[in-house]
Amino acid sequence: MYELIVEQQPDTDLLDLLEQKIDEFNAEHWEVKQRFPLAVSVKDEAGALLAGAAGRTFGKWLLLDNLWVSPELRGQRMGQQLLLKLEEAACERGCEFVLLDTLGFQARPFYESNGYQMQWTQAQYPSTGCKYFMTKSLLDVSA
């Protein structure tokens, strides 16, 4: 016998265990077992972060998680430089593609101007906005 329980505020142990179970299942079926972190940063003389990009390489893919540029460096092509360095480093790890998502008020035009193509839009996210999922081939970057 079992009991089906809806938890409005689930314990983090439950959430962690569920993620662990999915990871174990995936590991049995995927040829690629690990995601390796990768980041590029820009810091001032005092070590304060001014800009950065971070993601994970996973087989042939770079999964871009974050790209941020401080207001004082915006408009100076810093985002483009970060993106290019991250893509180059991913190519060195054998990546051929990038996957990212960006919200409607964030950076879709920026990514499109850097060769990314929109694959699909999640409308009404989280309520009235949208989330764009974009990809890019890195085959030209590594050439």
Secondary structure, 3 states (H helix, E strand, C coil): CCCCCCCCCCCHHHHHHHHHHHHHHHHHHCCCCCCEEEEEEEECCCCCEEEEEEEEEECCEEEEEEEEECHHHCCCCHHHHHHHHHHHHHHHCCCCEEEEEEECCCCHHHHHHCCCEEEEEEECCCCCCEEEEEEEECCCCCC
